[in-house]
Every structure is written in structure tokens, then in C-alpha cells.
Amino acid sequence: MNKRAGFGFYLFLVIFVFLVMFPFIWVFLTSIKPPGEVFSSFKWFTSNPTLESYNAALTNRPLLRYMLNSFVVSSLTTILSITFASFTAYAVTRLPIKGKGLILGIVLAASMFPQIAIISPMFNLITGLGLRNSYLGLIIPYITISLPLSIWILSTFFQKIPFELEESAKLDGASPFQTFRKVILPLAAPGIFTTGILVFIAAWNEYLFALTINTADEWRTVPVGISMYQSQYSIPWGDISAATVIVTIPIVILVLFFQKRIVSGLTSGSVKE
């Protein structure tokens, strides 16, 4: 018989969820406080909630432009990374290539390089190509840091697909590309989708390359744009909190809308036996 969870379990769950959500709750509560209360007192709730900070966040800085830039760069990075990673992972895991383990090891090692270690040569490359203050100028380094991890993750999903299905397709006269498109991709769809979400979120939140490469205000992305909410003598925490809430909403909606696919991709990766 299945035992019901006791009171202690639910108490622990409530405390755990509260601790995880506390930063987000505090940011939201700060965003609806009048600017004077943000600095004058340490209170959870305000008796005079206002949307003044949201209005300031949208008018003092081109926040919507920052969000558009982040969306375009993150979307194109995700599409290109998943496309290249899918072909590479298929070739490494399904085709008769020597040194597969070495190749995957090199890919994994490449993903461990810290961004600060490659920022200088990447900056010189983008500058030499004349791509500073452009979408492509960010997409190239974003693909550089997201592609190795995407290849590694997708390789684990492709390895779990039974080879018998691929052999049956070959017996039917399918070419390697047809096998990849009609057999492998549909079965690995949960893993591809999950990897795409992870790449999108990572590109959306990336700060170092965006700060270094795109210095013009109209080309800044969300993380860099929010860091610019500063005045000469103070930091407008209300505006920053409101901007943080606004830019977090699309990511939350994205994850909630596709949560079943994400969970499916994280918990599976092969066909059911």
C-alpha cells in the first residue's frame, strides 16, 4: 500500500519552495513599492503599491528594444546550435567513425573553457570582421559556447535510440540523411527540444560577450541593458526590479508552456521498450 506523505513532508516542501522563490518574491515586492520606500524601510509589503517603477523601467531605458535584441539573438543562436549539434551528434554516435570517444572528449573539454579566457580573441575576431554592434556579432560567440554542450547532450539521446530502427530504414533503401531526418530526429525530438530551451535561456542570460561586443545602446541585450539602469549618485533599485520582472515573464511563460516537453526530454531520450 502507498503511504500518504505526512505533515513534515509538506512543511519541508513549503519551506523549500519559499527559499527557492524568495529572491523572485522580494524582487516583485520591491518593484511595486514607491521609490521612497525602497530605501527608507525594510518592509515586506507596502501600503501604497504603485506601478511607477514599471513605467520608469519602460521609459527611462529602451527596455523593449533590449528584449527584442535578446529574443532575436537567442532564437537564432538556438536554431543554428541545434542544427549543427544534431548533425554532429548523429555523425559521432551513429556513423562508423573512428575515435568517437576522443571526439566527444574534445567537445566536452571545449565546453569547459571559461568565457573570460576566450573573450579577447573573440573580440578581435568580431572586430576584424566588422560585426560589432550587430546580431551576428553576438550569435557567433554564443554558438561557440553553446555548441559543445549541445553536441554532448544530443549525443546521449542519439545513443539510446535502437540501431535496429536505423538498420531497417537502410534495408528499405533510405540514405543516411533520410534515416537521420525520418527516423532519428522524430525519436530524439524531446531531447532536441530540451536542449533548445537550455540554449535559449543561456543565450538570453549571457552578459560578458554582450557587454564587450555590442556597446551601442540600441544593440544591447537584456542583461546589459538592465545593468545600465544607474544614475550618477544612486542606483534605482525599483526600476531595476521592475525591469527584472518584465524580462523574466517571457522565460517563465516559455518554461511553463513547454514544461511537459522539457520533463519528457530530461527523463527520456529513447523509445520505450
KEDREN-60739 format. One line per 2 residues: number of its first residue (from 1); for each residue x, y, z negated of N, C-alpha, C. Coordinates in Angstrom, 1 decimal. Each point is the difference from the previous one (the first is absolute). Layout:
! KEDREN-60739
NUM> X Y Z X Y Z X Y Z ~ ...
//
This chain:
! KEDREN-60739
1> 0.8 -1.2 0.0 -0.8 1.2 0.0 0.9 1.3 0.0 ~ -0.5 1.0 0.7 0.7 1.2 0.1 -0.3 0.9 -1.2
3> 1.0 0.4 -0.7 -0.2 0.9 -1.2 -0.1 1.4 0.4 ~ -0.9 0.7 -0.7 -0.1 1.4 0.3 1.1 0.8 -0.6
5> 0.4 1.1 0.6 1.1 0.8 -0.5 -0.5 0.7 -1.3 ~ 0.8 0.1 -1.0 -0.4 0.5 -1.3 0.1 1.6 0.0
7> -0.4 0.5 -1.1 0.1 1.5 -0.2 1.4 0.5 0.2 ~ 1.0 -0.7 -0.5 1.3 0.4 0.0 0.5 0.2 1.5
9> -0.4 -0.9 0.8 0.4 0.1 1.4 -0.5 1.3 0.7 ~ -1.3 0.2 -0.3 -0.6 1.2 0.6 0.6 1.3 -0.6
11> 0.3 0.0 -1.3 0.7 1.1 -0.6 1.3 0.3 0.6 ~ 0.8 -1.1 0.2 1.3 0.1 0.7 -0.2 0.5 1.4
13> -1.0 -0.5 0.7 -0.2 0.5 1.4 -0.3 1.5 0.1 ~ -0.9 0.4 -1.0 -0.3 1.5 0.0 1.2 0.8 -0.3
15> 0.8 -0.4 -0.9 1.2 0.8 -0.4 1.0 0.0 1.2 ~ 0.2 -1.2 0.6 0.9 -0.1 1.1 -0.5 0.9 1.2
17> -1.2 0.0 0.3 -0.5 0.8 1.1 0.1 1.5 -0.3 ~ -0.3 0.3 -1.3 0.2 1.4 -0.4 1.4 0.5 0.1
19> 1.0 -0.8 -0.4 1.4 0.4 0.1 0.4 0.1 1.5 ~ -0.5 -0.8 0.8 0.4 0.1 1.5 -0.7 1.2 0.6
21> -1.2 0.3 -0.4 -0.7 1.1 0.6 0.2 1.3 -0.6 ~ 0.7 0.0 -1.2 0.2 1.3 -0.7 0.6 1.1 0.8
23> 1.1 -0.2 0.7 0.5 1.1 0.8 -1.0 0.6 1.0 ~ -0.8 -0.9 0.7 -1.0 0.5 0.9 -1.1 0.8 -0.7
25> -0.4 -0.6 -1.1 -1.1 0.7 -0.8 0.5 1.4 -0.4 ~ 1.2 0.1 -0.5 0.5 1.2 -0.5 0.2 1.1 1.1
27> 0.4 -0.5 1.2 0.2 0.9 1.1 -1.4 0.5 0.4 ~ -1.0 -0.8 0.1 -1.3 0.4 0.3 -0.6 1.0 -1.0
29> 0.2 -0.3 -1.3 -0.6 0.9 -1.0 0.8 1.4 0.1 ~ 1.3 0.0 0.3 0.7 1.2 0.1 -0.5 0.8 1.2
31> -0.3 -0.7 1.1 -0.4 0.7 1.2 -1.3 0.8 -0.1 ~ -0.9 -0.4 -1.0 -1.3 0.7 -0.2 0.0 1.0 -1.1
33> 1.2 0.2 -0.7 0.1 1.0 -1.0 0.3 1.4 0.6 ~ -0.5 1.0 -0.7 0.3 1.4 0.4 1.6 0.1 -0.1
35> 0.6 0.8 0.9 1.5 0.2 -0.1 0.5 0.4 -1.4 ~ -0.8 0.8 -0.7 0.5 0.4 -1.3 0.0 -1.1 -1.0
37> -0.9 -1.0 0.1 0.0 -1.1 -1.0 1.1 -1.0 0.3 ~ 0.5 -0.1 1.2 1.1 -0.9 0.3 1.2 0.2 -0.9
39> 0.3 1.2 -0.2 1.2 0.3 -0.8 -0.2 0.4 -1.5 ~ -1.3 0.4 -0.3 -0.3 0.5 -1.3 -0.3 -1.0 -1.0
41> -0.5 -1.2 0.4 -0.4 -1.0 -1.0 0.2 -1.4 0.6 ~ 0.1 -1.0 -1.0 0.2 -1.4 0.4 -1.4 -0.7 -0.3
43> -0.9 0.1 0.9 -1.3 -0.6 -0.2 -0.3 -0.9 1.2 ~ -0.7 -1.1 -0.4 -0.4 -0.9 1.0 -1.0 0.6 1.0
45> -1.1 0.6 -0.6 -1.1 0.5 0.8 -0.1 1.5 -0.2 ~ -0.5 0.6 1.1 -0.3 1.4 -0.1 -1.5 0.3 -0.1
47> -0.3 1.1 -0.7 -1.4 0.4 -0.1 -0.4 0.8 1.2 ~ 0.9 0.4 0.8 -0.3 0.8 1.2 0.6 -0.6 1.3
49> -0.5 -1.1 0.4 0.6 -0.6 1.2 -0.1 0.9 1.2 ~ 0.9 0.0 0.9 0.0 0.8 1.2 0.8 -0.6 1.1
51> -0.4 0.4 1.2 0.7 -0.5 1.2 1.0 1.0 0.6 ~ 0.3 1.0 -0.9 0.9 1.0 0.5 1.4 -0.5 0.5
53> 0.5 -1.0 -0.7 1.3 -0.6 0.4 -0.1 -0.6 1.3 ~ -1.2 -0.7 0.3 -0.1 -0.6 1.3 -0.1 1.0 1.1
55> -0.7 1.1 -0.2 0.0 1.1 1.0 1.4 0.6 0.2 ~ 0.7 0.2 -1.1 1.4 0.5 0.1 0.9 -1.0 0.8
57> -0.2 -1.3 -0.3 0.9 -1.0 0.6 -0.2 0.0 1.5 ~ -1.2 0.3 0.5 -0.3 -0.1 1.4 0.3 1.3 0.7
59> 0.1 1.1 -0.7 0.2 1.3 0.6 1.4 0.6 -0.2 ~ 0.6 -0.3 -1.1 1.4 0.5 -0.2 1.0 -0.7 0.9
61> -0.3 -1.3 0.3 0.9 -0.7 0.9 -0.8 -0.8 1.0 ~ 0.5 -0.2 1.2 -0.7 -0.8 1.0 -0.1 -1.5 -0.3
63> -0.7 -0.3 -1.1 -0.1 -1.4 -0.4 -0.5 -0.9 1.0 ~ -1.1 0.4 0.7 -0.6 -0.9 1.1 1.0 -0.2 1.1
65> 0.9 1.0 0.3 1.0 -0.3 1.0 1.0 -1.0 -0.5 ~ 0.4 0.1 -1.3 0.9 -1.0 -0.5 -0.6 -1.4 0.1
67> -1.3 -0.1 -0.3 -0.6 -1.3 0.0 -0.1 -0.5 1.5 ~ -0.3 0.8 0.9 0.0 -0.4 1.4 1.4 -0.5 0.4
69> 1.0 0.8 -0.4 1.4 -0.5 0.4 0.3 -1.4 -0.6 ~ -0.3 -0.1 -1.3 0.2 -1.3 -0.6 -0.8 -1.1 0.6
71> -1.2 0.2 0.4 -0.9 -1.0 0.6 0.6 -0.4 1.4 ~ 0.4 1.0 0.8 0.6 -0.3 1.3 1.3 -0.8 -0.1
73> 0.9 0.4 -0.8 1.3 -0.6 -0.2 -0.2 -1.4 -0.6 ~ -0.9 -0.1 -1.0 -0.2 -1.3 -0.7 -0.6 -1.0 1.0
75> -1.0 0.4 0.8 -0.7 -0.9 0.9 0.9 -0.5 1.1 ~ 0.7 1.0 0.6 1.0 -0.4 1.1 1.1 -0.9 -0.5
77> 0.5 0.3 -1.2 1.0 -0.9 -0.6 -0.5 -1.4 -0.3 ~ -1.3 -0.1 -0.5 -0.5 -1.3 -0.2 -0.2 -0.8 1.2
79> -0.6 0.7 1.1 -0.2 -0.7 1.2 1.3 -0.6 0.6 ~ 1.0 0.9 0.1 1.3 -0.4 0.6 0.7 -1.0 -0.8
81> 0.0 0.1 -1.3 0.7 -0.9 -0.9 -0.6 -1.4 0.1 ~ -1.4 0.0 -0.1 -0.6 -1.3 0.0 0.1 -0.7 1.4
83> 0.0 0.8 1.1 0.2 -0.6 1.3 1.4 -0.6 0.1 ~ 1.0 0.8 -0.3 1.4 -0.6 0.1 0.2 -1.1 -1.0
85> -0.5 0.1 -1.2 0.2 -1.0 -1.0 -0.7 -1.3 0.4 ~ -1.1 0.1 0.6 -0.8 -1.2 0.4 0.8 -0.8 1.1
87> 0.5 0.7 1.0 0.8 -0.7 1.0 1.3 -0.6 -0.6 ~ 0.7 0.8 -0.8 1.2 -0.5 -0.6 -0.2 -1.2 -1.0
89> -1.0 0.1 -0.8 -0.3 -1.1 -0.9 -0.4 -1.2 0.7 ~ -0.8 0.1 1.1 -0.4 -1.2 0.8 1.3 -0.6 0.6
91> 0.9 0.8 0.5 1.2 -0.6 0.7 0.8 -0.7 -1.0 ~ 0.2 0.6 -1.2 0.9 -0.6 -1.0 -0.6 -1.2 -0.6
93> -1.3 -0.1 -0.2 -0.6 -1.1 -0.7 -0.5 -1.1 0.9 ~ -0.4 0.3 1.2 -0.7 -1.0 0.9 0.8 -0.4 1.2
95> 1.0 0.7 0.4 0.8 -0.3 1.2 1.3 -0.7 -0.4 ~ 0.5 -0.9 0.8 1.3 -0.7 -0.3 1.2 0.9 0.1
97> 0.2 0.8 -1.0 1.2 0.9 -0.1 0.9 -0.4 -1.1 ~ 1.3 0.0 0.3 1.0 -0.4 -1.0 0.2 1.2 -1.0
99> 0.4 -0.4 -1.2 0.3 1.0 -1.0 -1.2 0.8 -0.5 ~ -1.2 -0.7 -0.1 -1.2 0.7 -0.4 0.2 0.6 -1.5
101> 0.5 -0.9 -0.8 0.2 0.4 -1.4 1.0 1.2 -0.1 ~ 1.0 0.0 0.8 1.0 1.2 0.0 -0.7 1.2 0.4
103> -0.8 -0.1 1.1 -0.7 1.2 0.5 -1.0 0.6 -1.0 ~ -0.8 -0.9 -0.7 -0.9 0.5 -1.0 0.8 0.6 -1.2
105> 1.1 -0.6 -0.3 0.9 0.5 -1.1 0.5 1.4 0.3 ~ 0.4 0.2 1.2 0.5 1.4 0.5 -1.2 1.0 -0.1
107> -1.2 -0.5 0.5 -1.2 0.9 -0.1 -0.3 0.4 -1.4 ~ 0.0 -1.0 -0.9 -0.2 0.3 -1.4 1.0 0.9 -0.6
109> 1.3 -0.2 0.3 1.0 0.9 -0.5 -0.2 1.4 0.5 ~ -0.4 0.1 1.3 -0.2 1.4 0.5 -1.1 0.7 -0.7
111> -1.0 -0.7 -0.5 -1.1 0.6 -0.7 0.4 0.5 -1.4 ~ 1.2 -0.4 -0.5 0.4 0.3 -1.4 0.9 1.3 0.0
113> 0.3 0.5 1.2 0.8 1.2 0.0 -0.8 1.2 -0.6 ~ 0.5 0.8 -0.9 -0.8 1.1 -0.5 0.0 1.1 1.0
115> -1.1 0.7 0.0 -0.2 1.1 1.1 1.1 1.0 -0.1 ~ 0.5 0.3 -1.2 1.0 1.1 -0.1 1.3 -0.4 0.7
117> 0.2 -1.3 0.2 1.2 -0.5 0.6 0.0 0.2 1.5 ~ -1.2 0.1 0.6 -0.1 0.1 1.5 -0.6 1.4 0.4
119> -0.3 0.9 -1.0 -0.6 1.2 0.4 0.9 0.9 0.8 ~ 1.4 0.0 -0.2 0.9 0.8 0.7 0.1 -0.4 1.5
121> 0.3 -1.3 0.3 0.1 -0.4 1.4 -1.4 0.1 0.7 ~ -1.1 -0.2 -0.7 -1.3 0.1 0.6 -0.3 1.5 0.3
123> 0.4 0.9 -0.9 -0.2 1.4 0.3 0.8 0.4 1.2 ~ 1.2 -0.4 0.1 0.9 0.3 1.2 -0.6 -0.5 1.3
125> -0.6 -1.2 -0.1 -0.6 -0.6 1.2 -1.2 0.8 0.4 ~ -0.9 0.3 -0.9 -1.2 0.7 0.3 0.3 1.4 0.5
127> 1.0 0.6 -0.6 0.4 1.4 0.5 0.6 -0.1 1.4 ~ 0.9 -1.0 0.2 0.6 -0.2 1.3 -1.1 -0.2 1.1
129> -1.0 -0.7 -0.3 -1.1 -0.3 1.0 -1.0 1.2 0.1 ~ 0.2 1.0 -0.8 -0.9 1.1 0.0 -1.4 -0.3 -0.4
131> -0.1 -0.9 -1.0 -1.3 -0.4 -0.5 -0.4 0.5 -1.4 ~ 0.7 1.0 -0.5 -0.3 0.5 -1.3 -1.3 0.8 0.2
133> -0.8 0.0 -1.1 -1.3 0.7 0.0 -0.9 -0.6 1.1 ~ -0.2 -1.3 0.0 -0.8 -0.7 0.9 -0.5 -1.3 -0.6
135> -1.1 -0.5 0.5 -0.4 -1.3 -0.5 1.0 -1.1 0.2 ~ 0.5 0.0 1.2 1.0 -1.1 0.4 1.2 0.1 -0.9
137> 0.4 1.2 -0.4 1.2 0.1 -0.9 -0.2 -0.7 -1.3 ~ -1.2 -0.2 -0.5 -0.3 -0.7 -1.2 -0.3 -1.5 0.3
139> -0.6 -0.3 1.1 -0.4 -1.4 0.3 1.2 -0.8 0.1 ~ 1.1 0.5 0.7 1.2 -0.8 0.2 0.6 -0.5 -1.4
141> 0.3 0.9 -0.9 0.5 -0.5 -1.3 -1.0 -0.8 -0.8 ~ -1.3 0.3 0.1 -1.0 -0.8 -0.7 0.0 -1.5 0.5
143> 0.1 -0.1 1.3 0.1 -1.4 0.6 1.3 -0.7 -0.5 ~ 1.0 0.8 -0.1 1.3 -0.6 -0.4 -0.1 -0.6 -1.4
145> -0.7 0.6 -0.9 -0.1 -0.5 -1.4 -1.2 -0.9 -0.2 ~ -1.0 0.0 0.9 -1.2 -0.9 -0.1 0.1 -1.3 0.8
147> 0.8 0.0 1.1 0.0 -1.1 0.9 0.7 -1.2 -0.7 ~ 1.1 0.1 -0.7 0.6 -1.2 -0.6 -0.9 -0.7 -1.0
149> -0.7 0.7 -0.8 -0.9 -0.6 -1.0 -1.2 -0.6 0.7 ~ -0.5 0.7 1.1 -1.1 -0.6 0.7 0.3 -1.3 0.7
151> 1.2 -0.1 0.6 0.5 -1.2 0.6 0.0 -1.1 -1.0 ~ 0.6 0.3 -1.2 0.1 -1.1 -1.0 -1.4 -0.5 -0.5
153> -0.9 1.0 -0.2 -1.3 -0.4 -0.5 -0.8 -0.8 1.0 ~ 0.1 0.4 1.3 -0.8 -0.7 1.0 0.7 -1.4 0.3
155> 1.3 -0.1 -0.2 0.6 -1.3 0.2 -0.5 -1.0 -0.9 ~ -0.3 0.4 -1.2 -0.6 -1.0 -1.0 -1.3 -0.5 0.4
157> -0.8 0.9 0.6 -1.4 -0.4 0.5 0.1 -0.9 1.2 ~ 0.9 0.4 1.0 0.1 -0.8 1.2 0.6 -1.4 -0.3
159> 0.8 -0.1 -1.0 0.6 -1.3 -0.3 -1.0 -1.0 -0.6 ~ -1.1 0.5 -0.5 -1.0 -0.8 -0.6 -1.1 -0.5 1.0
161> 0.0 0.5 1.2 -0.9 -0.5 1.0 0.5 -1.3 0.6 ~ -0.9 -1.0 0.0 0.4 -1.4 0.4 0.6 0.1 1.5
163> 1.1 -0.7 0.2 0.6 0.0 1.3 -0.8 -0.8 1.0 ~ -0.9 -0.9 -0.5 -0.8 -0.8 0.8 -0.9 0.8 0.9
165> -0.5 1.1 -0.5 -0.9 0.9 0.7 0.8 0.6 1.2 ~ 1.2 0.4 -0.3 0.8 0.6 1.1 0.4 -1.0 1.1
167> 0.2 -1.2 -0.5 0.4 -1.1 1.0 -1.2 -0.3 0.8 ~ -1.2 0.0 -0.5 -1.2 -0.3 0.7 -0.2 1.1 1.1
169> 0.2 1.2 -0.3 -0.1 1.1 0.9 1.0 -0.2 1.2 ~ 1.2 -0.4 -0.3 1.0 -0.2 1.0 -0.4 -1.1 0.9
171> -0.6 -1.1 -0.5 -0.4 -1.1 0.8 -1.1 0.4 0.9 ~ -0.8 1.0 -0.4 -1.1 0.5 0.9 0.6 1.0 1.0
173> 1.3 0.2 0.1 0.6 0.9 1.0 0.2 1.4 -0.4 ~ -0.2 0.3 -1.3 0.2 1.4 -0.5 1.4 0.4 -0.1
175> 0.3 1.2 0.4 1.4 0.5 0.0 0.3 0.4 -1.5 ~ 1.2 0.3 -0.4 0.3 0.4 -1.3 -0.7 1.3 -0.4
177> -0.2 0.9 0.9 -0.7 1.3 -0.3 -1.5 -0.3 -0.2 ~ -0.5 -0.9 0.9 -1.5 -0.3 -0.2 -0.2 -0.8 -1.3
179> 0.9 -0.8 -0.4 -0.1 -0.7 -1.3 0.1 1.0 -1.1 ~ 0.9 0.9 0.1 0.1 1.1 -1.0 -1.3 0.8 -0.1
181> -0.5 0.4 1.1 -1.2 0.9 0.0 -1.3 -0.7 -0.4 ~ -0.1 -1.3 0.5 -1.3 -0.7 -0.2 -0.1 -0.9 -1.2
183> 1.2 -0.4 -0.5 0.0 -1.0 -1.1 0.6 0.6 -1.2 ~ 1.2 0.5 0.1 0.7 0.5 -1.2 -0.6 1.2 -0.6
185> -0.2 1.0 0.8 -0.6 1.3 -0.5 -1.3 -0.1 -0.7 ~ -1.0 -0.7 0.6 -1.3 -0.2 -0.8 0.2 -0.7 -1.3
187> 0.9 -1.0 -0.1 0.1 -0.7 -1.2 0.8 0.8 -1.1 ~ 0.9 0.9 0.5 0.8 0.8 -0.9 -0.6 1.4 -0.2
189> -1.2 0.2 0.4 -0.7 1.3 -0.1 0.0 0.6 -1.4 ~ -0.4 -0.8 -1.0 0.0 0.5 -1.4 1.4 0.5 -0.4
191> 1.0 -0.7 0.3 1.4 0.4 -0.4 0.4 1.3 0.8 ~ -0.4 0.0 1.3 0.4 1.2 0.8 -0.8 1.2 -0.6
193> -1.2 -0.1 -0.3 -0.8 1.1 -0.5 0.5 0.5 -1.3 ~ 0.4 -1.0 -0.9 0.5 0.4 -1.3 1.3 0.7 0.1
195> 0.9 -0.5 0.9 1.3 0.7 0.2 -0.2 1.4 0.6 ~ -1.0 0.2 0.9 -0.3 1.3 0.5 -0.4 1.0 -1.0
197> -0.9 -0.5 -1.0 -0.4 0.9 -1.1 1.2 0.4 -0.8 ~ 0.9 -0.9 -0.3 1.2 0.3 -0.8 0.9 1.0 0.7
199> 0.1 -0.2 1.3 0.9 0.9 0.8 -0.6 1.4 0.0 ~ -1.4 0.1 0.2 -0.7 1.3 0.1 0.2 0.7 -1.3
201> -0.2 -0.6 -1.1 0.0 0.6 -1.3 1.5 0.5 -0.3 ~ 1.0 -0.8 0.3 1.4 0.4 -0.2 0.3 1.2 0.9
203> -0.5 0.0 1.2 0.3 1.2 0.9 -0.7 1.2 -0.5 ~ -1.2 -0.2 -0.5 -0.8 1.2 -0.5 0.7 0.6 -1.2
205> 0.6 -0.8 -0.9 0.6 0.5 -1.2 1.5 0.4 0.1 ~ 0.6 -0.3 1.2 1.4 0.2 0.1 0.4 1.5 -0.1
207> 1.1 0.3 -0.7 0.3 1.4 -0.3 1.4 0.5 0.5 ~ 1.0 -0.8 -0.1 1.4 0.4 0.2 0.2 0.4 1.5
209> -0.4 -0.9 0.9 0.2 0.3 1.5 -0.9 1.1 0.4 ~ -1.2 0.1 -0.5 -1.0 1.1 0.3 0.6 1.3 -0.4
211> 0.6 0.0 -1.2 0.5 1.3 -0.5 1.3 0.4 0.8 ~ 0.8 -0.9 0.5 1.2 0.3 0.6 -0.2 0.4 1.5
213> -0.8 -0.8 0.7 -0.1 0.1 1.4 -1.0 1.1 0.5 ~ -1.2 0.0 -0.6 -1.0 1.0 0.4 0.0 1.1 -1.0
215> 0.7 1.1 0.3 0.1 1.1 -0.9 -1.1 1.1 0.3 ~ -0.5 0.0 1.2 -1.1 1.0 0.4 -1.3 -0.3 -0.8
217> -0.6 1.0 -0.5 -1.2 -0.3 -0.8 -1.1 -0.7 0.7 ~ -0.2 0.3 1.3 -1.1 -0.7 0.8 0.3 -1.4 0.3
219> 1.2 -0.5 -0.3 0.3 -1.4 0.3 0.3 -0.8 -1.3 ~ -0.3 0.6 -1.1 0.3 -0.7 -1.3 -1.1 -1.0 -0.2
221> 0.3 -1.1 -0.8 -0.9 -1.0 -0.3 -0.6 0.3 -1.4 ~ -0.9 -0.9 -0.5 -0.7 0.3 -1.3 1.0 0.0 -1.2
223> 0.9 -0.9 -0.2 0.9 0.1 -1.2 0.8 1.2 0.0 ~ 0.6 0.4 1.1 0.8 1.2 0.1 -0.9 1.3 -0.2
225> -1.2 -0.1 0.7 -0.9 1.2 -0.1 -0.4 0.3 -1.4 ~ -0.3 -1.1 -0.8 -0.5 0.2 -1.4 1.2 0.6 -0.8
227> 1.2 -0.5 0.3 1.1 0.6 -0.8 0.3 1.4 0.2 ~ -0.6 0.6 1.1 0.1 1.4 0.3 -1.0 0.9 -0.7
229> -0.9 -0.6 -0.8 -0.9 0.8 -0.8 0.7 0.6 -1.2 ~ 0.8 1.0 0.2 0.7 0.6 -1.0 0.0 1.5 0.2
231> 0.0 0.7 -1.1 0.2 1.5 0.1 1.3 0.3 -0.6 ~ 0.4 1.3 0.0 1.3 0.4 -0.4 0.2 -0.2 -1.5
233> -1.0 0.2 -0.8 0.1 -0.1 -1.5 -0.7 -1.1 -0.6 ~ -0.8 -0.7 0.7 -0.7 -1.1 -0.7 -0.4 -1.1 1.0
235> -0.4 -1.1 -0.5 -0.5 -1.1 0.8 -1.5 -0.2 -0.1 ~ -0.8 0.1 1.0 -1.4 -0.1 -0.1 -0.5 -1.4 -0.1
237> 0.0 -0.5 -1.2 -0.3 -1.4 -0.2 -1.4 -0.4 0.4 ~ -0.9 1.0 -0.2 -1.4 -0.2 0.4 -0.1 -0.2 1.5
239> 0.7 0.8 0.8 -0.1 -0.2 1.5 0.7 -1.3 0.4 ~ 1.1 -0.3 -0.7 0.7 -1.3 0.4 -0.9 -1.2 -0.4
241> -0.7 0.1 -1.1 -0.8 -1.1 -0.4 -1.2 -0.2 1.0 ~ -0.6 1.2 0.4 -1.1 -0.1 1.0 0.5 -0.5 1.3
243> 1.2 0.4 0.5 0.5 -0.5 1.2 0.3 -1.5 -0.1 ~ 0.5 -0.4 -1.1 0.3 -1.5 -0.2 -1.3 -0.8 0.1
245> -1.1 0.5 -0.6 -1.3 -0.7 0.0 -0.5 -0.1 1.5 ~ 0.1 1.1 0.7 -0.5 0.1 1.4 0.8 -1.0 0.9
247> 1.3 0.0 -0.1 0.8 -0.9 0.9 0.0 -1.4 -0.5 ~ -0.4 -0.3 -1.2 -0.1 -1.4 -0.5 -1.3 -0.7 0.5
249> -1.0 0.8 0.2 -1.4 -0.5 0.3 0.1 -0.9 1.3 ~ 0.7 0.5 1.1 0.0 -0.9 1.2 0.6 -1.3 -0.2
251> 1.1 -0.1 -0.8 0.7 -1.2 -0.3 -0.9 -1.0 -0.8 ~ -0.7 0.6 -1.0 -0.9 -0.8 -0.9 -1.1 -0.6 0.9
253> -0.6 0.9 0.8 -1.1 -0.5 0.9 0.5 -1.1 0.9 ~ 1.2 0.2 0.6 0.6 -1.0 0.8 0.2 -1.4 -0.7
255> 0.5 0.1 -1.2 0.3 -1.3 -0.7 -1.3 -0.6 -0.4 ~ -1.0 0.8 -0.5 -1.3 -0.6 -0.4 -0.8 -0.6 1.2
257> 0.1 0.7 1.1 -0.7 -0.5 1.2 0.5 -1.3 0.5 ~ 1.3 -0.1 -0.1 0.7 -1.2 0.6 0.5 -1.0 -1.1
259> -0.5 0.1 -1.2 0.6 -0.7 -1.1 -0.2 -1.5 0.2 ~ -1.1 -0.5 0.6 -0.1 -1.4 0.2 1.0 -0.5 1.0
261> 0.3 0.7 1.0 1.1 -0.4 1.0 1.3 0.1 -0.7 ~ 0.3 0.9 -0.8 1.3 0.1 -0.7 0.2 -1.1 -0.9
263> -1.1 -0.4 -0.8 0.1 -1.1 -0.9 0.2 -1.3 0.8 ~ -0.7 -0.1 1.1 0.1 -1.2 0.8 1.4 -0.1 0.6
265> 0.6 1.1 0.4 1.4 -0.1 0.5 1.0 -0.3 -1.1 ~ -0.2 0.5 -1.2 0.9 -0.3 -1.1 0.0 -1.4 -0.5
267> -1.2 -0.6 0.1 -0.2 -1.3 -0.6 0.0 -1.1 1.0 ~ 0.0 0.3 1.3 0.1 -1.0 1.0 1.2 0.2 0.9
269> -0.2 -0.3 1.3 1.1 0.1 0.9 0.1 -1.2 0.8 ~ -0.9 -0.9 -0.1 -0.1 -1.2 0.8 -1.4 -0.4 0.1
271> -0.2 -1.0 0.9 -1.4 -0.5 0.2 -0.2 -1.0 -1.1 ~ -1.3 -0.2 -0.3 -0.3 -0.9 -1.1 0.1 -1.4 0.5
273> 0.6 -0.8 -0.9 0.2 -1.4 0.4 -1.4 -0.8 0.1
//
